[in-house]
């Protein structure tokens, strides 16, 4: 077994495959190191029925996605959609403000 279970922490973005082979991308909700099982909240999947659910995956089937240091417009838009779907108003307002600032900087750079 890989040591992913020791490298992962709650909230990490991951991708993995279920035992049925479906591709899953989401974030970790919990990690059980003794069982080697990771609970992943599915944000996108090739099985649309899994989206929005929490699934249990073996840690050896999960890979942490690299942290993005530089947000771009598409990333912020995706996160805004995620904030809306989870009902997180504070996060939505924060992300909307970031997007507005980016647009303002782009306008200033053009002129």
Secondary structure as UniProt FT lines:
FT   HELIX           4..7
FT   TURN            10..11
FT   STRAND          13..17
FT   TURN            19..20
FT   STRAND          23..32
FT   TURN            33..36
FT   STRAND          37..45
FT   HELIX           48..50
FT   TURN            51..52
FT   STRAND          54..58
FT   HELIX           59..61
FT   STRAND          62..64
FT   HELIX           73..86
FT   HELIX           89..110
//
